[in-house]
Amino acid sequence: MTFSEGRPRPVACVVVGGEPPPVVDILFGKERYTDRFSQELLRYASGEKGLRQLETRTVVWTERFSVAPKDDGRKLKCRATVAGFEPATSITRIQVNCEWTHFLDGYITLPRTHLSRDSLSLVALP
């Protein structure tokens, strides 16, 4: 998941199923971020009357998830747990596009760049 430095963006985790509904936790690296997210339980019925099936969706979201350049490469995890079962986890790695400024006879703003921890290289992005 790609972010631009200083620009928050929406992030959501949708868990389908689970009865009782799962407990959903959001982890950023090793830190628990669940309290920074909103949560909603949605139930849908489909099919004919008398033969309907219920589907449960647990949605955990925030409209303004923000990262810093130091967060590049960190993992954002969504973990769903239903009592009596092993947790299910979805993991995405965060990429942070940074804006760099170089001082040379005044201010010159260079194009957006991405600093990758894995390769320790600086790559200009369009």
Backbone as CSV, one residue per row, in Angstrom:
resi,resn,N_x,N_y,N_z,CA_x,CA_y,CA_z,C_x,C_y,C_z
1,MET,0.857,-1.156,0.000,0.000,0.000,0.000,0.907,1.224,0.000
2,THR,0.663,2.135,-0.936,1.537,3.286,-1.112,0.909,4.558,-0.546
3,PHE,1.723,5.302,0.174,1.330,6.578,0.763,2.288,7.651,0.276
4,SER,1.819,8.894,0.292,2.687,10.042,0.061,2.922,10.695,1.414
5,GLU,4.155,11.082,1.656,4.521,11.704,2.925,3.613,12.881,3.234
6,GLY,3.050,12.903,4.453,2.232,14.012,4.903,0.816,14.047,4.344
7,ARG,0.411,12.999,3.641,-0.935,12.963,3.055,-1.690,11.744,3.567
8,PRO,-2.550,11.939,4.562,-3.337,10.815,5.083,-4.258,10.256,4.006
9,ARG,-4.586,8.974,4.132,-5.520,8.357,3.202,-6.379,7.344,3.930
10,PRO,-7.528,6.981,3.353,-8.403,5.995,3.991,-7.787,4.603,3.970
11,VAL,-8.009,3.860,5.041,-7.573,2.467,5.143,-8.719,1.687,5.784
12,ALA,-9.007,0.510,5.247,-10.091,-0.306,5.809,-9.700,-1.774,5.796
13,CYS,-10.252,-2.497,6.748,-10.127,-3.951,6.813,-11.553,-4.490,6.871
14,VAL,-11.893,-5.392,5.951,-13.227,-5.981,5.911,-13.086,-7.474,6.176
15,VAL,-13.767,-7.943,7.210,-13.742,-9.364,7.575,-15.128,-9.928,7.273
16,VAL,-15.182,-10.939,6.419,-16.451,-11.548,6.028,-16.645,-12.824,6.823
17,GLY,-17.804,-12.932,7.480,-18.153,-14.141,8.227,-17.764,-14.049,9.685
18,GLY,-17.960,-15.178,10.347,-17.649,-15.264,11.770,-18.894,-15.165,12.626
19,GLU,-19.110,-16.181,13.438,-20.243,-16.168,14.366,-19.808,-16.881,15.631
20,PRO,-19.699,-16.202,16.723,-20.017,-14.784,16.896,-19.079,-13.921,16.047
21,PRO,-19.440,-12.652,15.825,-18.583,-11.781,15.012,-17.165,-11.737,15.571
22,PRO,-16.181,-11.644,14.700,-14.788,-11.651,15.145,-14.380,-10.382,15.874
23,VAL,-13.347,-10.518,16.673,-12.668,-9.363,17.264,-11.590,-8.998,16.252
24,VAL,-11.588,-7.764,15.801,-10.637,-7.331,14.776,-9.638,-6.361,15.392
25,ASP,-8.361,-6.649,15.184,-7.283,-5.785,15.667,-6.473,-5.280,14.487
26,ILE,-6.043,-4.032,14.564,-5.157,-3.431,13.574,-3.807,-3.243,14.249
27,LEU,-2.758,-3.753,13.619,-1.401,-3.622,14.138,-0.541,-2.929,13.089
28,PHE,0.235,-1.938,13.525,1.174,-1.257,12.644,2.552,-1.533,13.199
29,GLY,3.289,-2.391,12.505,4.516,-2.920,13.082,4.107,-3.763,14.273
30,LYS,4.641,-3.494,15.447,4.265,-4.232,16.656,3.274,-3.451,17.527
31,GLU,2.902,-2.247,17.070,1.999,-1.398,17.849,0.540,-1.679,17.497
32,ARG,-0.297,-1.705,18.527,-1.743,-1.902,18.336,-2.376,-0.561,18.018
33,TYR,-3.021,-0.463,16.854,-3.648,0.779,16.386,-5.172,0.695,16.379
34,THR,-5.748,-0.382,16.877,-7.186,-0.620,16.797,-8.004,0.562,17.310
35,ASP,-7.580,1.203,18.394,-8.339,2.307,18.986,-8.371,3.550,18.098
36,ARG,-7.522,3.593,17.083,-7.494,4.742,16.168,-8.434,4.537,14.977
37,PHE,-9.097,3.380,14.934,-9.993,3.027,13.837,-11.428,2.943,14.331
38,SER,-12.379,3.187,13.425,-13.802,2.991,13.713,-14.167,1.561,13.333
39,GLN,-15.259,1.051,13.896,-15.671,-0.323,13.598,-17.185,-0.380,13.430
40,GLU,-17.626,-1.196,12.473,-19.052,-1.369,12.224,-19.328,-2.824,11.861
41,LEU,-20.402,-3.363,12.409,-20.830,-4.729,12.110,-22.026,-4.644,11.169
42,LEU,-21.925,-5.274,10.013,-22.989,-5.259,9.014,-23.494,-6.683,8.813
43,ARG,-24.791,-6.834,8.725,-25.399,-8.147,8.453,-26.288,-8.021,7.228
44,TYR,-26.105,-8.948,6.291,-26.877,-8.968,5.055,-27.646,-10.275,4.960
45,ALA,-28.881,-10.199,4.487,-29.679,-11.405,4.234,-29.882,-11.508,2.729
46,SER,-29.745,-12.719,2.206,-29.972,-12.936,0.776,-30.769,-14.223,0.590
47,GLY,-31.445,-14.320,-0.537,-32.239,-15.509,-0.842,-33.713,-15.295,-0.570
48,GLU,-34.474,-16.355,-0.818,-35.931,-16.305,-0.643,-36.320,-16.287,0.826
49,LYS,-37.491,-15.709,1.078,-38.028,-15.668,2.428,-38.156,-17.103,2.941
50,GLY,-37.704,-17.334,4.138,-37.716,-18.676,4.727,-36.458,-19.474,4.435
51,LEU,-35.720,-19.087,3.380,-34.474,-19.784,3.016,-33.293,-18.812,2.969
52,ARG,-33.452,-17.693,3.632,-32.419,-16.664,3.580,-31.143,-17.102,4.280
53,GLN,-30.044,-16.581,3.760,-28.737,-16.785,4.370,-28.254,-15.445,4.905
54,LEU,-27.659,-15.495,6.075,-27.104,-14.279,6.672,-25.607,-14.231,6.429
55,GLU,-25.130,-13.049,6.054,-23.698,-12.844,5.912,-23.312,-11.704,6.842
56,THR,-22.270,-11.900,7.595,-21.778,-10.885,8.523,-20.492,-10.292,7.977
57,ARG,-20.389,-8.973,8.031,-19.149,-8.280,7.662,-18.779,-7.340,8.794
58,THR,-17.549,-7.450,9.227,-17.015,-6.527,10.224,-16.070,-5.596,9.483
59,VAL,-16.358,-4.308,9.526,-15.548,-3.321,8.814,-14.853,-2.433,9.842
60,VAL,-13.542,-2.359,9.744,-12.724,-1.521,10.616,-12.002,-0.541,9.703
61,TRP,-12.156,0.771,9.962,-11.609,1.739,9.028,-11.225,3.044,9.705
62,THR,-10.412,3.803,8.961,-10.122,5.189,9.298,-10.047,5.952,7.991
63,GLU,-10.483,7.191,8.021,-10.430,8.035,6.831,-9.060,8.689,6.665
64,ARG,-8.268,8.733,7.759,-7.034,9.514,7.729,-5.856,8.760,8.348
65,PHE,-5.422,7.684,7.701,-4.245,6.964,8.175,-3.024,7.677,7.601
66,SER,-2.106,8.042,8.468,-0.954,8.835,8.067,0.339,8.128,8.450
67,VAL,1.346,8.243,7.591,2.646,7.628,7.853,3.754,8.655,7.635
68,ALA,4.930,8.311,8.131,6.119,9.151,7.973,7.159,8.356,7.173
69,PRO,8.190,9.024,6.657,9.220,8.304,5.900,9.820,7.122,6.667
70,LYS,9.928,7.244,7.991,10.497,6.153,8.795,9.619,4.901,8.788
71,ASP,8.346,5.045,8.361,7.427,3.910,8.327,7.555,3.077,7.056
72,ASP,8.363,3.536,6.112,8.532,2.795,4.868,8.987,1.369,5.172
73,GLY,8.279,0.406,4.629,8.620,-0.999,4.842,7.909,-1.640,6.015
74,ARG,7.274,-0.845,6.882,6.544,-1.420,8.027,5.329,-2.188,7.536
75,LYS,4.893,-3.125,8.346,3.731,-3.932,8.000,2.491,-3.430,8.719
76,LEU,1.394,-3.347,7.979,0.088,-3.029,8.527,-0.713,-4.327,8.503
77,LYS,-1.182,-4.743,9.679,-1.858,-6.039,9.799,-3.291,-5.869,10.271
78,CYS,-4.160,-6.682,9.715,-5.544,-6.785,10.162,-5.707,-8.219,10.660
79,ARG,-6.027,-8.363,11.936,-6.133,-9.696,12.536,-7.548,-9.905,13.064
80,ALA,-8.202,-10.966,12.573,-9.563,-11.295,13.010,-9.527,-12.573,13.836
81,THR,-10.168,-12.529,15.005,-10.182,-13.675,15.908,-11.612,-14.011,16.306
82,VAL,-11.975,-15.288,16.131,-13.248,-15.812,16.609,-12.898,-16.844,17.673
83,ALA,-13.546,-16.762,18.832,-13.250,-17.668,19.949,-13.244,-19.121,19.472
84,GLY,-12.202,-19.850,19.856,-12.100,-21.267,19.535,-11.376,-21.552,18.232
85,PHE,-10.973,-20.502,17.486,-10.285,-20.683,16.206,-8.985,-19.895,16.184
86,GLU,-8.072,-20.313,15.317,-6.830,-19.560,15.120,-7.163,-18.223,14.458
87,PRO,-6.453,-17.150,14.801,-6.699,-15.857,14.156,-6.368,-15.915,12.663
88,ALA,-7.095,-15.141,11.873,-6.789,-14.956,10.454,-6.181,-13.568,10.322
89,THR,-5.076,-13.465,9.585,-4.369,-12.192,9.471,-4.114,-11.833,8.018
90,SER,-4.371,-10.572,7.689,-4.031,-10.024,6.380,-2.941,-8.987,6.611
91,ILE,-1.872,-9.052,5.804,-0.719,-8.164,6.006,-0.410,-7.422,4.712
92,THR,-0.155,-6.120,4.831,0.313,-5.335,3.691,1.539,-4.533,4.122
93,ARG,2.467,-4.381,3.212,3.683,-3.616,3.508,3.467,-2.171,3.038
94,ILE,3.872,-1.223,3.875,3.703,0.197,3.587,4.891,0.725,2.785
95,GLN,4.572,1.481,1.740,5.591,2.180,0.962,5.298,3.666,1.086
96,VAL,6.322,4.451,1.402,6.136,5.886,1.594,6.895,6.643,0.510
97,ASN,6.157,7.412,-0.293,6.775,8.301,-1.272,7.091,9.605,-0.559
98,CYS,8.346,10.029,-0.651,8.801,11.211,0.078,9.043,12.373,-0.861
99,GLU,8.955,13.577,-0.307,9.323,14.783,-1.038,10.639,15.264,-0.435
100,TRP,11.620,15.437,-1.269,12.933,15.867,-0.799,13.208,17.282,-1.293
101,THR,13.894,18.080,-0.468,14.276,19.432,-0.867,15.780,19.540,-0.761
102,HIS,16.402,20.119,-1.773,17.847,20.270,-1.832,18.175,21.757,-1.788
103,PHE,19.141,22.134,-0.990,19.525,23.538,-0.875,20.751,23.791,-1.754
104,LEU,20.583,24.645,-2.735,21.700,25.036,-3.596,21.329,26.408,-4.161
105,ASP,21.917,27.465,-3.622,21.559,28.824,-4.023,20.047,29.034,-3.939
106,GLY,19.440,28.599,-2.853,17.996,28.738,-2.683,17.351,27.367,-2.586
107,TYR,16.054,27.320,-2.757,15.314,26.075,-2.635,15.052,25.473,-4.005
108,ILE,15.376,24.221,-4.141,15.039,23.472,-5.346,14.284,22.229,-4.888
109,THR,13.058,22.058,-5.350,12.290,20.878,-4.964,12.495,19.801,-6.015
110,LEU,12.974,18.679,-5.571,13.181,17.544,-6.466,11.892,16.757,-6.603
111,PRO,11.769,15.935,-7.634,10.548,15.139,-7.784,10.387,14.155,-6.638
112,ARG,9.157,13.644,-6.489,8.898,12.633,-5.465,9.868,11.473,-5.623
113,THR,10.279,10.952,-4.500,11.207,9.822,-4.526,10.731,8.767,-3.552
114,HIS,11.269,7.583,-3.697,10.955,6.501,-2.771,12.266,5.952,-2.242
115,LEU,12.424,5.951,-0.962,13.608,5.402,-0.333,13.263,4.014,0.147
116,SER,13.911,3.024,-0.410,13.613,1.643,-0.084,14.620,1.125,0.925
117,ARG,14.122,0.606,2.048,15.019,0.033,3.057,15.677,-1.244,2.556
118,ASP,14.932,-2.020,1.752,15.439,-3.317,1.323,16.674,-3.175,0.443
119,SER,16.633,-2.255,-0.500,17.756,-2.149,-1.432,18.648,-0.942,-1.127
120,LEU,18.207,-0.093,-0.188,18.944,1.120,0.164,19.277,1.941,-1.064
121,SER,18.312,2.072,-1.969,18.514,2.879,-3.167,17.466,3.964,-3.226
122,LEU,17.795,5.027,-3.916,16.891,6.135,-4.101,16.444,6.115,-5.543
123,VAL,15.135,5.963,-5.755,14.596,5.827,-7.099,13.601,6.956,-7.330
124,ALA,13.758,7.721,-8.399,12.814,8.786,-8.713,11.564,8.187,-9.326
125,LEU,10.416,8.670,-8.880,9.136,8.217,-9.430,8.568,9.316,-10.312
126,PRO,7.773,8.919,-11.315,7.179,9.943,-12.198,6.203,10.817,-11.443
